[in-house]
């Protein structure tokens, strides 16, 4: 029994020594740097939420002090007075339709570029790739003139169409990279079994790119939910405004109600944070899948 205990203690000591030896200074430094980096993004969000419980005077006099009271009704007031409910519905509709369009069109385009050979495919792929580099200001004037001609301004389509177009380059790039890493024998076997292009897309491609599509969906939703410039310029009807533009209701020409504005910002920020936290593993998995062949 004593021998068994000695062996067990020896194994435990060796295991502890191995773990201790495995902790490298570079690993510790990496985690410290990433923690500091994460805090740089988290602290402003925390400050915004804390400022919701202060008056405008307290925000300017002691911006970094804790609130003297915790009146949670400020969020209900911000929701009611600012009309956040209607703006949230509009943002949800625009974001959801744009995201579905990006996933559908992006996955089909990625399948075509990856597994089909047709004339001009290289040029088209290059044009889509340029969409990752060009800022919206570079084509805004032409887009605005086109929407004016088609009478799309002051409709939800004025946001859905450009949001979809802006999300397609990333979707195609990510999903094509993953499809390129799959063995071609998989698609050849489906062809031998008599499957056509549509059948292969539905039964083979879609099940295999779920992780990549989850990543695309989250990035597309975040971009559409937070977009401000196009929503400000194309939508003048209060009943169609999205959240980023609707928040301007808390600011007038002469005064800004900051504590209600911070409360509204907290309300509209929390859903995106929750979605990201719940699906962050999917994001990392979708970005790395297809990187190795």
C-alpha positions as CSV (number, residue, x, y, z in Angstrom):
1,X,0.0,0.0,0.0
2,X,2.9,2.3,0.9
3,X,4.5,1.5,-2.5
4,X,1.3,2.3,-4.3
5,X,1.0,5.7,-2.5
6,X,4.6,6.5,-3.3
7,X,4.1,5.7,-7.0
8,X,0.9,7.8,-7.0
9,X,2.6,10.7,-5.4
10,X,5.5,10.4,-7.8
11,X,3.1,10.4,-10.8
12,X,1.2,13.4,-9.4
13,X,4.5,15.3,-8.9
14,X,5.6,14.5,-12.4
15,X,2.3,15.6,-13.8
16,X,2.4,18.8,-11.9
17,X,6.0,19.4,-13.0
18,X,5.0,18.7,-16.6
19,X,2.1,21.2,-16.4
20,X,4.3,23.8,-14.8
21,X,7.0,23.3,-17.4
22,X,4.4,23.6,-20.1
23,X,3.5,27.2,-19.1
24,X,5.8,29.3,-21.3
25,X,6.4,33.1,-20.7
26,X,5.2,33.7,-24.3
27,X,1.8,32.1,-23.5
28,X,1.4,34.2,-20.4
29,X,2.4,37.4,-22.3
30,X,-0.1,36.5,-25.1
31,X,-3.0,36.1,-22.6
32,X,-2.1,39.3,-20.8
33,X,-2.0,41.3,-24.0
34,X,-5.2,39.8,-25.3
35,X,-6.9,40.5,-21.9
36,X,-5.8,44.2,-22.1
37,X,-7.0,44.3,-25.7
38,X,-10.4,42.9,-24.8
39,X,-10.7,45.4,-21.9
40,X,-10.2,48.3,-24.3
41,X,-13.4,47.3,-26.0
42,X,-15.3,46.2,-22.9
43,X,-14.7,49.3,-20.7
44,X,-16.4,51.8,-23.0
45,X,-19.5,49.6,-23.1
46,X,-19.5,49.3,-19.4
47,X,-19.1,53.1,-19.1
48,X,-22.0,53.6,-21.5
49,X,-24.3,51.3,-19.4
50,X,-23.2,53.0,-16.1
51,X,-23.9,56.5,-17.6
52,X,-27.5,55.4,-18.3
53,X,-28.2,55.7,-14.5
54,X,-26.7,59.3,-14.2
55,X,-28.2,62.7,-15.0
56,X,-26.6,64.8,-17.7
57,X,-24.9,66.9,-15.1
58,X,-23.4,63.9,-13.4
59,X,-22.1,62.5,-16.7
60,X,-20.1,65.7,-17.3
61,X,-19.1,66.4,-13.7
62,X,-18.0,62.9,-12.7
63,X,-17.9,60.8,-15.9
64,X,-16.0,57.9,-14.3
65,X,-17.8,57.8,-10.9
66,X,-20.4,55.1,-10.1
67,X,-24.0,56.2,-10.3
68,X,-25.6,57.5,-7.1
69,X,-28.8,55.6,-7.8
70,X,-29.9,52.7,-9.9
71,X,-33.2,53.7,-11.5
72,X,-33.9,50.9,-14.0
73,X,-37.0,52.7,-15.3
74,X,-34.7,54.8,-17.5
75,X,-34.6,51.9,-20.0
76,X,-38.4,51.8,-20.2
77,X,-38.4,55.5,-20.7
78,X,-35.8,55.4,-23.4
79,X,-37.8,52.6,-25.1
80,X,-41.0,54.5,-25.0
81,X,-39.9,58.1,-25.6
82,X,-37.5,57.2,-28.4
83,X,-39.8,54.8,-30.2
84,X,-37.1,52.1,-30.1
85,X,-39.7,49.4,-30.6
86,X,-40.6,50.5,-34.1
87,X,-37.0,51.1,-35.0
88,X,-36.1,47.7,-33.7
89,X,-38.8,46.1,-35.9
90,X,-37.5,47.9,-39.0
91,X,-33.9,46.9,-38.2
92,X,-34.9,43.3,-37.7
93,X,-36.7,43.1,-41.0
94,X,-33.9,44.8,-43.0
95,X,-31.2,42.7,-41.2
96,X,-33.1,39.4,-41.6
97,X,-33.9,39.8,-45.3
98,X,-30.4,41.0,-46.1
99,X,-28.8,38.2,-44.2
100,X,-31.0,35.5,-45.9
101,X,-30.2,37.0,-49.3
102,X,-26.5,37.1,-48.6
103,X,-26.5,33.5,-47.4
104,X,-28.5,32.2,-50.4
105,X,-26.8,34.2,-53.2
106,X,-23.3,33.9,-51.6
107,X,-23.4,30.2,-51.2
108,X,-24.7,29.7,-54.7
109,X,-22.0,32.0,-56.1
110,X,-19.3,30.3,-54.1
111,X,-20.4,26.9,-55.4
112,X,-20.3,28.2,-59.0
113,X,-16.9,29.8,-58.7
114,X,-15.4,26.8,-56.9
115,X,-16.8,23.8,-58.8
116,X,-17.9,25.2,-62.2
117,X,-15.7,26.4,-65.1
118,X,-17.2,29.1,-67.2
119,X,-15.9,32.0,-69.3
120,X,-15.2,35.2,-67.3
121,X,-15.3,33.5,-63.9
122,X,-11.9,34.9,-62.9
123,X,-12.9,38.4,-63.8
124,X,-16.2,38.1,-61.9
125,X,-14.4,36.8,-58.8
126,X,-12.0,39.7,-59.0
127,X,-14.8,42.1,-59.1
128,X,-16.4,40.5,-56.1
129,X,-13.1,40.6,-54.3
130,X,-12.8,44.3,-54.9
131,X,-16.0,44.7,-52.9
132,X,-13.9,43.9,-49.8
133,X,-11.6,46.9,-50.5
134,X,-13.8,49.6,-52.0
135,X,-15.4,52.0,-49.4
136,X,-19.1,52.8,-49.7
137,X,-18.3,56.4,-50.5
138,X,-16.6,55.4,-53.8
139,X,-19.9,54.3,-55.4
140,X,-22.5,56.1,-53.3
141,X,-23.2,58.9,-55.9
142,X,-24.0,56.4,-58.7
143,X,-26.0,54.2,-56.3
144,X,-28.0,57.2,-55.1
145,X,-28.8,58.3,-58.6
146,X,-30.0,54.7,-59.5
147,X,-32.2,54.5,-56.5
148,X,-33.7,57.9,-57.2
149,X,-34.5,56.8,-60.8
150,X,-36.1,53.5,-59.6
151,X,-38.0,55.3,-56.8
152,X,-36.6,53.0,-54.2
153,X,-35.7,55.7,-51.7
154,X,-37.8,55.8,-48.5
155,X,-38.4,52.1,-48.8
156,X,-36.8,49.1,-47.0
157,X,-35.4,47.9,-50.4
158,X,-33.1,51.0,-50.4
159,X,-31.3,49.4,-47.5
160,X,-31.8,45.7,-48.2
161,X,-30.2,45.9,-51.7
162,X,-27.0,47.7,-50.7
163,X,-26.6,45.7,-47.5
164,X,-26.8,42.5,-49.5
165,X,-24.4,43.8,-52.1
166,X,-21.9,44.8,-49.3
167,X,-22.1,41.4,-47.6
168,X,-21.7,39.3,-50.7
169,X,-17.9,39.7,-51.3
170,X,-17.1,38.4,-47.8
171,X,-19.6,35.6,-48.1
172,X,-18.3,34.4,-51.5
173,X,-14.7,34.6,-50.4
174,X,-15.2,32.6,-47.2
175,X,-17.5,29.9,-48.6
176,X,-15.4,29.5,-51.8
177,X,-12.3,29.0,-49.8
178,X,-14.0,26.2,-47.8
179,X,-15.4,24.5,-50.9
180,X,-12.0,24.6,-52.6
181,X,-10.6,22.6,-49.7
182,X,-13.2,19.8,-50.1
183,X,-12.1,16.7,-52.2
184,X,-13.4,16.9,-55.7
185,X,-14.2,13.2,-55.6
186,X,-17.1,14.1,-53.3
187,X,-18.8,16.1,-56.1
188,X,-17.8,13.6,-58.8
189,X,-19.5,10.8,-56.8
190,X,-22.7,12.9,-56.7
191,X,-22.4,13.5,-60.5
192,X,-22.1,9.7,-61.1
193,X,-25.2,9.1,-59.0
194,X,-27.1,11.4,-61.4
195,X,-27.3,14.5,-59.3
196,X,-27.5,17.8,-61.1
197,X,-26.2,21.2,-60.1
198,X,-29.2,22.1,-58.0
199,X,-29.3,18.7,-56.2
200,X,-25.5,18.9,-55.4
201,X,-26.0,22.4,-54.1
202,X,-28.9,21.4,-51.9
203,X,-27.7,18.0,-50.7
204,X,-24.0,18.3,-50.6
205,X,-22.9,22.0,-50.5
206,X,-25.3,23.4,-47.9
207,X,-24.8,20.7,-45.3
208,X,-21.0,21.0,-45.6
209,X,-20.7,24.8,-45.3
210,X,-23.0,25.3,-42.3
211,X,-20.1,26.6,-40.1
212,X,-19.0,29.1,-42.8
213,X,-22.6,30.2,-43.3
214,X,-23.0,30.8,-39.6
215,X,-19.9,33.0,-39.6
216,X,-21.3,34.9,-42.7
217,X,-24.7,35.3,-41.0
218,X,-23.2,36.8,-37.9
219,X,-20.9,39.3,-39.7
220,X,-23.8,40.3,-42.1
221,X,-26.2,40.8,-39.2
222,X,-23.8,42.9,-37.3
223,X,-23.0,45.1,-40.3
224,X,-26.6,45.6,-41.3
225,X,-27.8,46.2,-37.7
226,X,-25.2,48.9,-37.1
227,X,-25.1,50.6,-40.5
228,X,-25.8,54.3,-40.2
229,X,-24.9,56.3,-43.4
230,X,-27.2,54.7,-45.9
231,X,-30.0,54.5,-43.4
232,X,-29.7,58.2,-42.7
233,X,-29.6,59.2,-46.4
234,X,-32.2,56.9,-47.9
235,X,-34.8,56.8,-45.2
236,X,-36.7,59.9,-44.2
237,X,-40.0,58.3,-43.1
238,X,-40.0,57.9,-39.3
239,X,-42.0,54.6,-39.6
240,X,-39.2,53.0,-41.7
241,X,-36.1,54.3,-39.8
242,X,-33.7,51.8,-38.3
243,X,-32.2,51.9,-34.9
244,X,-28.9,53.8,-35.7
245,X,-30.9,56.7,-37.3
246,X,-33.7,56.5,-34.7
247,X,-31.3,57.2,-31.9
248,X,-31.0,60.7,-33.3
249,X,-34.3,61.4,-31.7
250,X,-32.5,61.8,-28.4
251,X,-30.5,64.7,-29.8
252,X,-32.0,68.0,-30.9
253,X,-30.5,71.2,-32.3
254,X,-29.9,72.6,-28.8
255,X,-29.7,69.8,-26.3
256,X,-28.9,66.1,-26.1
257,X,-30.4,63.9,-23.4
258,X,-27.3,61.8,-22.9
259,X,-28.5,59.5,-20.1
260,X,-31.5,58.4,-22.2
261,X,-29.3,58.1,-25.3
262,X,-26.9,55.9,-23.4
263,X,-29.8,53.8,-22.1
264,X,-31.1,53.3,-25.7
265,X,-27.6,52.5,-26.9
266,X,-27.3,49.9,-24.2
267,X,-30.7,48.3,-25.2
268,X,-29.8,48.0,-28.9
269,X,-26.2,46.8,-28.2
270,X,-27.0,44.0,-25.9
271,X,-28.7,41.7,-28.5
272,X,-25.6,41.8,-30.8
273,X,-23.3,41.1,-27.9
274,X,-25.4,38.1,-26.8
275,X,-25.5,36.7,-30.3
276,X,-21.7,37.1,-30.7
277,X,-21.0,35.5,-27.3
278,X,-23.3,32.5,-28.1
279,X,-21.9,31.9,-31.5
280,X,-18.2,33.0,-31.2
281,X,-17.0,29.4,-31.5
282,X,-19.0,29.1,-34.8
283,X,-17.3,32.3,-36.0
284,X,-13.8,31.0,-35.3
285,X,-14.6,27.6,-36.7
286,X,-16.1,29.2,-39.9
287,X,-13.0,31.4,-40.4
288,X,-10.5,28.6,-40.0
289,X,-12.3,25.8,-41.9
290,X,-11.0,25.6,-45.4
291,X,-7.7,27.3,-44.5
292,X,-5.9,24.0,-44.7
293,X,-6.2,21.5,-47.6
